Amino acid sequence: MSTDIHGGIEFRHPGADTDYYEGEPWVAAMDLWPLYDETDYAAFGCLFGVRNYAGFQPLAPDRGLPVDLSSGMREHLGSCVAEGSLYGASWVSWAELASMDLAAVSPTDLHSVTERVERTADGVMCTYEPRTVGAVLGPGTDWPHVFAVMKALAGRFGDDGVRLVVAFD
């Protein structure tokens, strides 16, 4: 059985720390699924440490659901995490995502190969390359869609005012 990711993007309301705003501090902006609808264990491991077979140093592992989770995300994820049908709950801010080193290499890929290696076996040329964060989360994946929405929201609410909240089944 495969592991899927569930969750969404939240932003911190700019009036959250003022006397005039009476709503909740974090607001659900949108679900993850229209932007990201893949099962990619390398990405899950790189970001959250879930199914981390590639051995990445995860960016935001096992943080649980935020204590100030929006009611929209709480409705979407909260009861499933509490009852155990979703696990690995975590969150990551746009500030953290934007500062990732896309050139960082998975340390266990191909037994620590750190550069491109070509080998010929039975007349077949095989090329091995270390897996980078950029290869796992960059162009050719669905993650740029998620990051584009988060970056746009960060332009209005600040880098620390936007976060991705997730859990896995």
DSSP file (Angstrom, degrees, kcal/mol; ACC not computed):
  #  RESIDUE AA STRUCTURE BP1 BP2  ACC     N-H-->O    O-->H-N    N-H-->O    O-->H-N    TCO  KAPPA ALPHA  PHI   PSI    X-CA   Y-CA   Z-CA
    1    1 A M              0   0    0      0, 0.0     2,-0.1     0, 0.0     0, 0.0   0.000 360.0 360.0 360.0 135.6    0.0    0.0    0.0
    2    2 A S        -     0   0    0      1,-0.0     2,-0.5    37,-0.0    37,-0.0  -0.375 360.0-120.5 -85.7 164.8    1.4    3.4   -0.9
    3    3 A T        -     0   0    0     -2,-0.1     2,-0.3   165,-0.0    37,-0.0  -0.906  27.8-166.6-106.2 130.1    1.6    6.5    1.2
    4    4 A D        -     0   0    0     -2,-0.5   165,-1.8    35,-0.1     2,-0.4  -0.827  15.9-126.2-115.6 156.0   -0.2    9.7    0.2
    5    5 A I  E     -A  168   0A   0     33,-0.5     2,-0.3    -2,-0.3   163,-0.2  -0.801  24.8-177.3-102.2 142.6    0.2   13.2    1.5
    6    6 A H  E     +A  167   0A   0    161,-2.7   161,-2.0    -2,-0.4     2,-0.3  -0.958  31.6  76.2-133.7 151.2   -2.8   15.3    2.7
    7    7 A G  E     -A  166   0A   0     -2,-0.3    25,-2.5   159,-0.2    26,-0.4  -0.994  49.1-125.2 150.6-154.0   -2.9   18.9    3.9
    8    8 A G  E     -AB 165  31A   0    157,-2.2   157,-2.9    -2,-0.3     2,-0.4  -0.984  26.2 -79.3-176.3-179.5   -2.9   22.4    2.7
    9    9 A I  E     -AB 164  30A   0     21,-2.7    20,-3.1    -2,-0.3    21,-1.4  -0.850  37.8-173.3-105.4 135.4   -1.5   25.9    2.8
   10   10 A E  E     -AB 163  28A   0    153,-2.8   153,-2.3    -2,-0.4     2,-0.3  -0.876   7.3-157.2-121.6 156.6   -2.3   28.4    5.6
   11   11 A F  E     -AB 162  27A   0     16,-2.3    16,-2.9    -2,-0.3     2,-0.5  -0.970  23.7-116.0-130.6 153.2   -1.4   32.1    6.1
   12   12 A R  E     - B   0  26A   0    149,-2.7    14,-0.2    -2,-0.3   149,-0.1  -0.762  34.9-118.8 -88.2 125.0   -1.2   34.2    9.2
   13   13 A H    >   -     0   0    0     12,-3.1     3,-2.0    -2,-0.5     4,-0.2  -0.404  15.7-133.9 -63.9 132.4   -3.8   36.9    9.3
   14   14 A P  T 3  S+     0   0    0      0, 0.0     3,-0.4     0, 0.0    -1,-0.2   0.727 104.8  52.6 -63.8 -20.2   -2.1   40.3    9.4
   15   15 A G  T >  S+     0   0    0      1,-0.2     3,-2.1     2,-0.1     6,-0.5   0.355  75.5 109.1 -93.4   7.2   -4.5   41.5   12.1
   16   16 A A  T <  S+     0   0    0     -3,-2.0    -1,-0.2     1,-0.3    10,-0.1   0.796  82.3  41.2 -56.7 -33.4   -3.9   38.5   14.4
   17   17 A D  T 3  S+     0   0    0     -3,-0.4    -1,-0.3    -4,-0.2     2,-0.2   0.086 100.1  95.3-104.2  24.2   -1.9   40.5   17.0
   18   18 A T  S <  S-     0   0    0     -3,-2.1     3,-0.2     1,-0.1    -3,-0.0  -0.697  77.5-123.5-111.2 165.1   -4.2   43.5   17.0
   19   19 A D  S    S+     0   0    0     -2,-0.2    -1,-0.1     1,-0.2    -4,-0.0   0.765 107.2  56.6 -75.0 -26.3   -7.1   44.6   19.2
   20   20 A Y  S    S+     0   0    0     -5,-0.0     2,-0.5     2,-0.0    -1,-0.2   0.699  89.6  80.9 -82.7 -19.0   -9.5   44.9   16.2
   21   21 A Y        +     0   0    0     -6,-0.5    -3,-0.1    -3,-0.2    -8,-0.0  -0.783  44.9 171.1 -96.0 125.3   -9.2   41.4   14.8
   22   22 A E        +     0   0    0     -2,-0.5    -1,-0.1     2,-0.1    -6,-0.1   0.378  47.3  97.0-111.7   1.9  -11.2   38.7   16.5
   23   23 A G  S    S-     0   0    0      1,-0.2     4,-0.0     2,-0.1    -2,-0.0  -0.111  86.7 -71.8 -82.1-176.6  -10.7   35.8   14.1
   24   24 A E        -     0   0    0      1,-0.1   -11,-0.2     2,-0.1    -1,-0.2  -0.464  39.8-124.2 -76.4 151.3   -8.3   33.0   14.4
   25   25 A P  S    S+     0   0    0      0, 0.0   -12,-3.1     0, 0.0     2,-0.4   0.877  94.0  48.6 -66.8 -38.4   -4.6   33.8   13.7
   26   26 A W  E     -B   12   0A   0     42,-0.4     2,-0.4   -14,-0.2    45,-0.4  -0.863  69.7-163.8-108.6 139.6   -4.1   31.2   10.9
   27   27 A V  E     -B   11   0A   0    -16,-2.9   -16,-2.3    -2,-0.4     2,-0.4  -0.965  24.3-118.4-123.7 133.6   -6.4   30.9    8.0
   28   28 A A  E     -B   10   0A   0     -2,-0.4   -18,-0.3   -18,-0.2     3,-0.1  -0.589  28.6-178.0 -70.9 124.2   -6.6   28.0    5.5
   29   29 A A  E     -     0   0A   0    -20,-3.1     2,-0.3    -2,-0.4   -19,-0.2   0.891  58.4 -31.7 -89.8 -48.6   -5.8   29.3    2.1
   30   30 A M  E     -B    9   0A   0    -21,-1.4   -21,-2.7     3,-0.0    -1,-0.3  -0.975  61.1 -94.2-168.3 156.5   -6.2   26.1    0.0
   31   31 A D  E     -B    8   0A   0     -2,-0.3   -23,-0.3   -23,-0.2     4,-0.3  -0.330  31.5-127.9 -69.8 158.2   -5.9   22.3    0.0
   32   32 A L  S >> S+     0   0    0    -25,-2.5     4,-2.6     1,-0.2     3,-1.7   0.848  91.8  78.4 -73.8 -36.7   -2.8   20.7   -1.3
   33   33 A W  T 34 S+     0   0    0    -26,-0.4    -1,-0.2     1,-0.3   -25,-0.1   0.752  86.6  54.8 -58.0 -33.6   -4.4   18.3   -3.7
   34   34 A P  T 34 S+     0   0    0      0, 0.0    -1,-0.3     0, 0.0     3,-0.1   0.822 120.6  34.5 -67.8 -23.6   -5.1   20.7   -6.6
   35   35 A L  T <4 S+     0   0    0     -3,-1.7     2,-0.4    -4,-0.3   110,-0.2   0.813 129.5  27.5 -94.8 -36.6   -1.4   21.7   -6.6
   36   36 A Y     <  +     0   0    0     -4,-2.6    -1,-0.3   109,-0.1   -31,-0.0  -0.970  55.0 156.0-135.5 117.2    0.3   18.4   -5.7
   37   37 A D        +     0   0    0     -2,-0.4     2,-0.3    -3,-0.1    -4,-0.1  -0.332  42.4 107.7-136.5  51.9   -1.3   15.0   -6.4
   38   38 A E        -     0   0    0      2,-0.1     2,-0.5   -33,-0.0   -33,-0.5  -0.792  61.4-135.1-124.7 165.2    1.7   12.7   -6.5
   39   39 A T        +     0   0    0     -2,-0.3     2,-0.5   -35,-0.1   -35,-0.1  -0.923  38.9 158.6-120.2 101.7    3.2    9.9   -4.4
   40   40 A D     >  -     0   0    0     -2,-0.5     4,-2.6     1,-0.1     3,-0.3  -0.879  23.1-171.9-132.0  97.7    6.9   10.7   -4.2
   41   41 A Y  H  > S+     0   0    0     -2,-0.5     4,-2.7     1,-0.2     5,-0.2   0.822  86.6  58.5 -63.0 -32.1    8.8    9.1   -1.3
   42   42 A A  H  > S+     0   0    0      2,-0.2     4,-2.5     1,-0.2    -1,-0.2   0.926 111.0  42.8 -62.5 -42.5   12.0   11.0   -2.1
   43   43 A A  H  > S+     0   0    0     -3,-0.3     4,-2.6     2,-0.2     5,-0.4   0.920 113.6  50.9 -68.6 -43.9   10.1   14.3   -1.7
   44   44 A F  H  X>S+     0   0    0     -4,-2.6     4,-2.6     1,-0.2     6,-1.2   0.910 114.7  44.7 -60.0 -41.4    8.2   13.1    1.4
   45   45 A G  H  X5S+     0   0    0     -4,-2.7     4,-1.2     6,-0.4    -2,-0.2   0.915 112.4  51.1 -67.9 -43.7   11.5   12.1    2.9
   46   46 A C  H  <5S+     0   0    0     -4,-2.5    13,-1.8    -5,-0.2    -2,-0.2   0.902 122.9  29.4 -61.2 -43.8   13.3   15.2    1.9
   47   47 A L  H  <5S+     0   0    0     -4,-2.6    13,-3.2    11,-0.2    -2,-0.2   0.917 141.1   8.2 -83.7 -46.4   10.7   17.5    3.4
   48   48 A F  H  <5S-     0   0    0     -4,-2.6    14,-0.7    -5,-0.4    -3,-0.2   0.413  90.6-113.6-125.5   0.1    9.2   15.6    6.3
   49   49 A G    ><< +     0   0    0     -4,-1.2     3,-0.7    -5,-0.7     2,-0.4   0.567  67.3 141.1  77.9   7.8   11.2   12.4    6.9
   50   50 A V  T 3  S-     0   0    0     -6,-1.2    -1,-0.3     1,-0.3    -2,-0.2  -0.737  79.2  -8.2 -88.8 128.4    8.3   10.2    5.8
   51   51 A R  T 3  S+     0   0    0     -2,-0.4     2,-2.2     1,-0.2    -6,-0.4   0.917  83.3 178.2  51.5  47.8    9.4    7.1    3.8
   52   52 A N    X   +     0   0    0     -3,-0.7     3,-1.0     1,-0.2    -1,-0.2  -0.361  20.9 147.4 -82.4  59.6   12.9    8.6    3.7
   53   53 A Y  T 3   +     0   0    0     -2,-2.2    -1,-0.2     1,-0.2   -11,-0.1   0.769  67.6  59.9 -67.2 -26.3   14.5    5.8    1.7
   54   54 A A  T 3  S-     0   0    0     -3,-0.3    54,-0.9   -13,-0.2    55,-0.3   0.641 107.8-125.1 -78.7 -14.1   16.9    8.2    0.0
   55   55 A G    <   +     0   0    0     -3,-1.0    -2,-0.1     1,-0.2    -3,-0.1   0.758  45.9 167.5  80.1  25.6   18.3    9.3    3.3
   56   56 A F        -     0   0    0     50,-0.2    -1,-0.2   -14,-0.1    50,-0.1  -0.311  47.1-111.1 -65.3 154.2   17.8   13.0    3.0
   57   57 A Q        -     0   0    0      2,-0.0    -1,-0.1     1,-0.0    -8,-0.0  -0.815  47.0-126.8 -80.7 105.1   18.2   15.2    6.1
   58   58 A P        -     0   0    0      0, 0.0   -11,-0.2     0, 0.0   -12,-0.1  -0.225  10.6-145.8 -63.5 143.8   14.5   16.2    6.4
   59   59 A L  S    S+     0   0    0    -13,-1.8   -11,-0.2     1,-0.2   -12,-0.2   0.905  89.4   7.3 -73.6 -43.8   13.6   19.8    6.6
   60   60 A A  S    S+     0   0    0    -13,-3.2     3,-0.5   -14,-0.1     2,-0.2  -0.486  80.5 173.7-143.0  66.9   10.7   19.6    8.9
   61   61 A P        -     0   0    0      0, 0.0   -12,-0.2     0, 0.0   -13,-0.1  -0.526  61.1 -11.3 -82.6 143.9   10.2   16.1   10.4
   62   62 A D  S    S+     0   0    0    -14,-0.7    28,-0.2    -2,-0.2    27,-0.1   0.759  74.5 142.4  49.6  42.8    7.7   15.1   13.1
   63   63 A R        -     0   0    0     -3,-0.5    27,-0.3    25,-0.2    -1,-0.1   0.659  48.8-144.0 -83.4 -15.8    6.6   18.5   14.2
   64   64 A G        -     0   0    0     25,-2.5    -1,-0.2   102,-0.1   102,-0.1  -0.184  43.5 -39.6  75.2-178.9    3.0   17.4   14.6
   65   65 A L  S    S-     0   0    0      1,-0.1    26,-0.1    24,-0.1     4,-0.0  -0.591  74.1-100.2 -77.7 143.0    0.1   19.7   13.8
   66   66 A P    >   -     0   0    0      0, 0.0     3,-1.4     0, 0.0    -1,-0.1  -0.315  22.0-129.9 -61.4 145.1    0.6   23.3   14.9
   67   67 A V  T 3  S+     0   0    0      1,-0.3    -2,-0.0    -3,-0.1    -3,-0.0   0.800 110.7  48.7 -66.2 -27.3   -1.1   24.3   18.1
   68   68 A D  T 3  S+     0   0    0    -44,-0.0   -42,-0.4   -43,-0.0    -1,-0.3  -0.058  82.8 158.6-103.0  32.4   -2.6   27.3   16.4
   69   69 A L    <   -     0   0    0     -3,-1.4   -43,-0.1     1,-0.1   -41,-0.0  -0.232  46.6-106.1 -54.8 139.0   -3.8   25.3   13.4
   70   70 A S     >  -     0   0    0      1,-0.1     4,-2.6   -45,-0.1     5,-0.2  -0.270  23.4-116.8 -65.0 155.8   -6.6   27.0   11.5
   71   71 A S  H  > S+     0   0    0    -45,-0.4     4,-2.4     1,-0.2     5,-0.2   0.857 115.4  57.2 -64.1 -33.4  -10.1   25.6   11.9
   72   72 A G  H  > S+     0   0    0      2,-0.2     4,-1.5     1,-0.2    -1,-0.2   0.924 112.0  39.5 -62.8 -44.7  -10.1   24.7    8.2
   73   73 A M  H  >>S+     0   0    0      2,-0.2     4,-3.2     1,-0.2     5,-0.8   0.848 112.8  56.5 -73.2 -34.5   -7.0   22.6    8.5
   74   74 A R  I  X>S+     0   0    0     -4,-2.6     4,-1.0     1,-0.2     5,-0.7   0.912 109.3  46.6 -62.4 -41.0   -8.2   21.2   11.8
   75   75 A E  I  <5S+     0   0    0     -4,-2.4    -1,-0.2    -5,-0.2    -2,-0.2   0.875 117.1  44.6 -65.7 -37.4  -11.4   20.0   10.1
   76   76 A H  I  <5S+     0   0    0     -4,-1.5    -2,-0.2    -5,-0.2    -1,-0.2   0.879 136.8   4.4 -75.1 -40.1   -9.4   18.5    7.2
   77   77 A L  I  X5S+     0   0    0     -4,-3.2     4,-2.4    -5,-0.1     5,-0.3   0.723 105.9  83.9-117.9 -32.0   -6.6   16.8    9.2
   78   78 A G  I  X<S+     0   0    0     -4,-1.0     4,-2.5    -5,-0.8     5,-0.2   0.858  95.3  40.0 -52.6 -54.0   -7.2   17.0   13.0
   79   79 A S  H  ><S+     0   0    0     -5,-0.7     4,-2.4     1,-0.2    -1,-0.2   0.874 115.3  53.0 -68.1 -35.2   -9.5   14.2   13.7
   80   80 A C  H  >>S+     0   0    0      2,-0.2     6,-1.7     1,-0.2     5,-1.4   0.885 112.2  45.0 -66.8 -37.7   -7.7   11.8   11.2
   81   81 A V  H ><5S+     0   0    0     -4,-2.4     3,-0.6     4,-0.2    -2,-0.2   0.924 113.5  50.9 -68.7 -44.0   -4.4   12.5   13.0
   82   82 A A  H 3<5S+     0   0    0     -4,-2.5    -2,-0.2    -5,-0.3    -1,-0.2   0.882 113.5  43.9 -62.1 -39.4   -6.0   12.1   16.4
   83   83 A E  H 3<5S-     0   0    0     -4,-2.4    -1,-0.2    -5,-0.2    -2,-0.2   0.576 115.0-115.6 -85.0  -8.2   -7.6    8.8   15.5
   84   84 A G  T <<5S+     0   0    0     -4,-0.7    -3,-0.2    -3,-0.6    -4,-0.1   0.501  83.9 116.8  92.3   4.3   -4.4    7.5   13.8
   85   85 A S  S   <S+     0   0    0     -5,-1.4     2,-0.4    -6,-0.2    -4,-0.2   0.698  82.4  41.8 -79.5 -16.3   -5.6    7.2   10.3
   86   86 A L  S    S+     0   0    0     -6,-1.7    -2,-0.2    -9,-0.1     2,-0.2  -0.973  76.0 176.3-122.0 144.6   -3.1    9.8    9.3
   87   87 A Y  E     +C  168   0A   0     81,-3.2    81,-3.2    -2,-0.4    -5,-0.0  -0.792  50.4  51.7-135.7 177.1    0.5    9.9   10.7
   88   88 A G  E     -     0   0A   0     -2,-0.2   -26,-0.2    79,-0.2   -25,-0.2   0.758  68.6-175.2  66.0  25.9    3.7   11.9   10.3
   89   89 A A  E     +     0   0A   0     -3,-0.1   -25,-2.5   -27,-0.1     2,-0.3  -0.262  17.3 141.5 -57.8 137.0    1.9   15.2   10.8
   90   90 A S  E     -C  166   0A   0     76,-2.2    76,-2.8   -27,-0.3     2,-0.3  -0.951  33.5-145.5-162.0 177.3    4.2   18.2   10.3
   91   91 A W  E     -C  165   0A   0     -2,-0.3     2,-0.3    74,-0.2    74,-0.2  -0.980   5.1-164.4-151.3 157.3    4.4   21.7    8.9
   92   92 A V  E     -C  164   0A   0     72,-2.0    72,-2.9    -2,-0.3     2,-0.1  -0.990  18.2-129.5-147.5 137.7    7.0   23.9    7.3
   93   93 A S  E  >  -C  163   0A   0     -2,-0.3     4,-2.1    70,-0.2    70,-0.3  -0.430  23.3-118.8 -83.8 159.9    7.0   27.7    6.7
   94   94 A W  H  > S+     0   0    0     68,-2.6     4,-3.3    65,-0.7     5,-0.2   0.878 115.1  61.6 -63.1 -35.9    7.7   29.4    3.4
   95   95 A A  H  > S+     0   0    0     64,-1.6     4,-1.0    67,-0.4    -1,-0.2   0.908 106.9  44.5 -56.5 -42.5   10.8   30.9    5.0
   96   96 A E  H  4 S+     0   0    0     63,-0.2     3,-0.3     2,-0.2     4,-0.2   0.917 115.1  47.2 -68.3 -43.8   12.2   27.5    5.6
   97   97 A L  H >< S+     0   0    0     -4,-2.1     3,-1.4     1,-0.2    -2,-0.2   0.911 109.9  53.0 -64.4 -42.0   11.3   26.2    2.1
   98   98 A A  H 3< S+     0   0    0     -4,-3.3    -1,-0.2     1,-0.3    -2,-0.2   0.751 108.7  50.8 -66.6 -23.4   12.7   29.3    0.4
   99   99 A S  T 3< S+     0   0    0     -4,-1.0    -1,-0.3    -3,-0.3    -2,-0.2   0.358  81.3 127.0 -97.4   6.2   16.1   28.9    2.2
  100  100 A M    <   -     0   0    0     -3,-1.4     2,-1.0    -4,-0.2     3,-0.1  -0.318  65.5-122.1 -62.4 144.4   16.6   25.2    1.3
  101  101 A D    >   -     0   0    0      1,-0.2     3,-1.6     2,-0.0    32,-0.3  -0.797  23.5-167.9 -86.6 102.4   19.9   24.3   -0.4
  102  102 A L  T 3  S+     0   0    0     -2,-1.0    32,-3.0     1,-0.3    33,-0.3   0.669  84.4  58.8 -68.9 -15.4   18.7   22.8   -3.7
  103  103 A A  T 3  S+     0   0    0     30,-0.2    -1,-0.3    29,-0.1    -2,-0.0   0.512  76.5 121.7 -89.6  -5.4   22.2   21.5   -4.4
  104  104 A A    <   -     0   0    0     -3,-1.6    29,-2.1    28,-0.1     2,-0.4  -0.317  56.7-138.6 -60.6 140.7   22.2   19.4   -1.2
  105  105 A V  B     -D  132   0B   0     27,-0.2    27,-0.2    28,-0.1    -1,-0.1  -0.807  15.6-110.5-107.9 141.1   22.7   15.7   -1.9
  106  106 A S    >   -     0   0    0     25,-2.9     3,-0.9    -2,-0.4    25,-0.3  -0.561  29.7-145.2 -63.5 122.0   21.0   12.7   -0.4
  107  107 A P  T 3  S+     0   0    0      0, 0.0    -1,-0.1     0, 0.0   -52,-0.1   0.728  91.2  44.9 -70.4 -21.7   23.9   11.1    1.7
  108  108 A T  T >  S+     0   0    0    -54,-0.9     3,-1.5     3,-0.1     2,-0.2   0.469  77.9 125.2-102.9  -0.1   22.9    7.5    1.1
  109  109 A D  G X> S-     0   0    0     -3,-0.9     4,-1.5   -55,-0.3     3,-0.6  -0.398  92.0 -12.3 -61.5 127.2   22.1    7.6   -2.6
  110  110 A L  G 34 S-     0   0    0      1,-0.2    -1,-0.3     2,-0.2     3,-0.2   0.851 128.8 -57.1  49.8  42.4   24.2    5.0   -4.3
  111  111 A H  G <4 S-     0   0    0     -3,-1.5    -1,-0.2     1,-0.2    -2,-0.2   0.922 108.6 -45.1  57.0  48.5   26.3    4.3   -1.3
  112  112 A S  T <4 S+     0   0    0     -3,-0.6     2,-0.4     1,-0.2    -1,-0.2   0.763  79.4 172.4  69.8  31.3   27.5    8.0   -1.0
  113  113 A V     <  -     0   0    0     -4,-1.5    -1,-0.2    -3,-0.2    -4,-0.1  -0.588   8.4-175.2 -64.8 126.4   28.3    8.6   -4.7
  114  114 A T        +     0   0    0     -2,-0.4     2,-0.3    16,-0.1    -1,-0.1   0.442  60.0  28.0-109.1  -2.4   29.0   12.4   -4.7
  115  115 A E  S    S-     0   0    0     13,-0.0     2,-0.1    14,-0.0    13,-0.1  -0.933 100.1 -66.0-148.2 172.2   29.4   12.9   -8.4
  116  116 A R        -     0   0    0     -2,-0.3     2,-0.4    13,-0.1    13,-0.2  -0.401  49.9-172.0 -64.7 132.6   28.3   11.5  -11.8
  117  117 A V  E     -E  128   0C   0     11,-2.7    11,-3.3    -2,-0.1     2,-0.4  -0.995   7.2-162.1-129.4 131.3   29.6    8.0  -12.3
  118  118 A E  E     +E  127   0C   0     -2,-0.4     2,-0.3     9,-0.2     9,-0.2  -0.943  12.3 175.6-114.7 136.9   29.3    6.0  -15.6
  119  119 A R  E     -E  126   0C   0      7,-2.9     7,-3.8    -2,-0.4     2,-0.5  -0.985  20.6-143.8-137.3 147.5   29.8    2.3  -15.8
  120  120 A T  E     +E  125   0C   0     -2,-0.3     2,-0.4     5,-0.2     5,-0.2  -0.956  19.8 176.0-113.3 128.5   29.4   -0.2  -18.6
  121  121 A A  E >  S-E  124   0C   0      3,-2.5     3,-1.9    -2,-0.5    -2,-0.0  -0.983  72.4 -16.4-133.9 121.4   28.0   -3.7  -17.8
  122  122 A D  T 3  S-     0   0    0     -2,-0.4    -1,-0.1     1,-0.3     3,-0.1   0.869 129.2 -52.0  52.7  40.3   27.4   -6.2  -20.6
  123  123 A G  T 3  S+     0   0    0      1,-0.2     2,-0.5     0, 0.0    -1,-0.3   0.499 113.8 117.9  79.1   4.2   27.6   -3.5  -23.2
  124  124 A V  E <   -E  121   0C   0     -3,-1.9    -3,-2.5     2,-0.0     2,-0.5  -0.915  59.1-139.5-108.2 125.0   25.0   -1.2  -21.4
  125  125 A M  E     -E  120   0C   0     -2,-0.5     2,-0.4    -5,-0.2    -5,-0.2  -0.713  19.9-168.3 -83.1 124.7   26.2    2.2  -20.2
  126  126 A C  E     -E  119   0C   0     -7,-3.8    -7,-2.9    -2,-0.5     2,-0.5  -0.946   4.6-159.9-114.6 134.4   24.8    3.1  -16.8
  127  127 A T  E     -E  118   0C   0     -2,-0.4     2,-0.4    -9,-0.2    -9,-0.2  -0.963   5.0-167.7-116.5 128.9   25.0    6.5  -15.4
  128  128 A Y  E     +E  117   0C   0    -11,-3.3   -11,-2.7    -2,-0.5   -13,-0.0  -0.946   8.3 176.5-115.0 134.8   24.6    7.2  -11.6
  129  129 A E        -     0   0    0     -2,-0.4   -13,-0.1   -13,-0.2   -16,-0.1  -0.986  35.1-105.7-133.9 146.6   24.2   10.6  -10.2
  130  130 A P        -     0   0    0      0, 0.0     2,-0.5     0, 0.0   -16,-0.1  -0.417  39.0-114.6 -67.0 148.4   23.6   11.7   -6.6
  131  131 A R        -     0   0    0    -25,-0.3   -25,-2.9   -77,-0.1     2,-0.2  -0.750  34.4-160.3 -88.0 124.3   20.0   12.8   -5.9
  132  132 A T  B  >  -D  105   0B   0     -2,-0.5     4,-1.5   -27,-0.2   -27,-0.2  -0.629  30.1-116.7-101.4 161.9   19.7   16.5   -5.0
  133  133 A V  H  > S+     0   0    0    -29,-2.1     4,-2.3   -32,-0.3     5,-0.3   0.905 117.6  54.8 -59.4 -42.3   17.0   18.4   -3.2
  134  134 A G  H  > S+     0   0    0    -32,-3.0     4,-1.8   -30,-0.2    -1,-0.2   0.848 105.8  51.0 -62.2 -35.3   16.5   20.4   -6.4
  135  135 A A  H  4 S+     0   0    0    -33,-0.3    -1,-0.2     1,-0.2    -2,-0.2   0.840 114.8  43.6 -69.9 -32.3   16.0   17.2   -8.5
  136  136 A V  H  < S+     0   0    0     -4,-1.5    -2,-0.2    -3,-0.2     7,-0.2   0.807 130.1  22.8 -82.1 -31.9   13.4   15.9   -6.0
  137  137 A L  H  < S+     0   0    0     -4,-2.3    -2,-0.2    -5,-0.1    -3,-0.2   0.427 110.3  79.0-116.2  -1.7   11.5   19.2   -5.5
  138  138 A G  S >< S-     0   0    0     -4,-1.8     3,-1.6    -5,-0.3     5,-0.3   0.107  89.3 -22.2 -96.8-156.0   12.2   21.2   -8.6
  139  139 A P  T 3  S+     0   0    0      0, 0.0    -1,-0.2     0, 0.0     3,-0.1  -0.139 122.6  38.1 -52.5 143.2   11.1   21.4  -12.3
  140  140 A G  T 3  S+     0   0    0      1,-0.5     2,-0.2    -3,-0.1    -2,-0.1   0.325 105.8  82.8  92.5  -7.4    9.6   18.2  -13.6
  141  141 A T  S <  S-     0   0    0     -3,-1.6    -1,-0.5    -4,-0.1     4,-0.2  -0.671  87.4-116.1-114.5 175.2    7.8   17.6  -10.2
  142  142 A D  S >> S+     0   0    0     -2,-0.2     3,-1.1     1,-0.2     4,-1.0   0.528  94.9  89.8 -88.4  -5.7    4.5   19.1   -8.9
  143  143 A W  H 3> S+     0   0    0     -5,-0.3     4,-2.7     1,-0.2     5,-0.3   0.843  73.2  66.6 -63.4 -34.6    6.2   20.9   -6.0
  144  144 A P  H 3> S+     0   0    0      0, 0.0     4,-2.1     0, 0.0    -1,-0.2   0.827  98.0  56.1 -56.7 -28.5    6.9   24.1   -8.0
  145  145 A H  H <> S+     0   0    0     -3,-1.1     4,-1.7  -110,-0.2    -2,-0.2   0.934 109.8  44.5 -65.2 -45.3    3.1   24.6   -8.1
  146  146 A V  H  X S+     0   0    0     -4,-1.0     4,-2.3    -3,-0.3     5,-0.2   0.936 114.8  48.6 -62.6 -47.1    2.9   24.4   -4.3
  147  147 A F  H  X S+     0   0    0     -4,-2.7     4,-2.7     1,-0.2    -1,-0.2   0.842 107.0  55.8 -66.2 -33.7    5.9   26.7   -3.9
  148  148 A A  H  X S+     0   0    0     -4,-2.1     4,-2.2    -5,-0.3    -1,-0.2   0.913 110.0  45.5 -65.0 -42.2    4.6   29.3   -6.3
  149  149 A V  H  X S+     0   0    0     -4,-1.7     4,-2.4     2,-0.2    -2,-0.2   0.925 114.5  48.2 -66.2 -43.8    1.3   29.6   -4.3
  150  150 A M  H  X S+     0   0    0     -4,-2.3     4,-2.5     1,-0.2    -2,-0.2   0.913 111.6  49.8 -63.6 -41.7    3.3   29.8   -1.1
  151  151 A K  H  X S+     0   0    0     -4,-2.7     4,-1.5     2,-0.2    -1,-0.2   0.904 110.1  50.8 -63.3 -41.6    5.7   32.4   -2.5
  152  152 A A  H  X S+     0   0    0     -4,-2.2     4,-0.6     1,-0.2     3,-0.2   0.925 112.5  46.0 -62.7 -44.4    2.8   34.6   -3.7
  153  153 A L  H >X S+     0   0    0     -4,-2.4     4,-3.1     1,-0.2     3,-1.2   0.881 107.8  57.6 -65.0 -37.3    1.1   34.5   -0.3
  154  154 A A  H 3X S+     0   0    0     -4,-2.5     4,-2.2     1,-0.3    -1,-0.2   0.818  95.7  65.1 -63.5 -29.9    4.4   35.3    1.4
  155  155 A G  H 3< S+     0   0    0     -4,-1.5    -1,-0.3    -3,-0.2    -2,-0.2   0.791 116.2  28.4 -61.1 -26.6    4.6   38.4   -0.7
  156  156 A R  H << S+     0   0    0     -3,-1.2    -2,-0.2    -4,-0.6    -1,-0.2   0.798 134.2  29.1 -99.8 -38.6    1.5   39.6    1.1
  157  157 A F  H  < S-     0   0    0     -4,-3.1    -3,-0.2     1,-0.2    -2,-0.2   0.422 110.2-105.2-109.5   0.1    1.8   37.9    4.5
  158  158 A G    ><  -     0   0    0     -4,-2.2     3,-1.2    -5,-0.3    -1,-0.2   0.127  33.8 -82.2  90.3 153.3    5.5   37.5    5.0
  159  159 A D  G >  S+     0   0    0      1,-0.3   -64,-1.6     2,-0.2   -65,-0.7   0.839 132.0  43.7 -60.7 -36.4    7.8   34.5    4.7
  160  160 A D  G 3  S+     0   0    0      1,-0.2    -1,-0.3   -66,-0.2    -2,-0.1   0.477 103.1  70.0 -87.1  -1.9    7.0   33.3    8.2
  161  161 A G  G <  S+     0   0    0     -3,-1.2  -149,-2.7    -7,-0.1     2,-0.4   0.247  91.6  65.0 -98.6  11.9    3.3   34.0    7.7
  162  162 A V  E <   +A   11   0A   0     -3,-0.7   -68,-2.6  -151,-0.2   -67,-0.4  -1.000  61.7 169.2-135.1 134.0    2.8   31.2    5.2
  163  163 A R  E     -AC  10  93A   0   -153,-2.3  -153,-2.8    -2,-0.4     2,-0.5  -0.989  30.9-133.2-145.6 154.8    3.1   27.5    6.0
  164  164 A L  E     -AC   9  92A   0    -72,-2.9   -72,-2.0    -2,-0.3     2,-0.5  -0.931  22.8-164.2-104.5 125.8    2.3   24.0    4.5
  165  165 A V  E     +AC   8  91A   0   -157,-2.9  -157,-2.2    -2,-0.5     2,-0.3  -0.955  18.6 167.3-115.6 128.7    0.6   21.6    7.0
  166  166 A V  E     -AC   7  90A   0    -76,-2.8   -76,-2.2    -2,-0.5     2,-0.3  -0.890  22.4-179.3-139.2 163.7    0.6   17.9    6.1
  167  167 A A  E     -A    6   0A   0   -161,-2.0  -161,-2.7    -2,-0.3     2,-0.3  -0.942  22.1-133.2-154.5 165.2    0.0   14.4    7.3
  168  168 A F  E      AC   5  87A   0    -81,-3.2   -81,-3.2    -2,-0.3  -163,-0.2  -0.869 360.0 360.0-126.6 152.7    0.3   11.0    5.5
  169  169 A D              0   0    0   -165,-1.8  -164,-0.1    -2,-0.3    -1,-0.1   0.394 360.0 360.0-114.1 360.0   -1.8    7.9    5.2
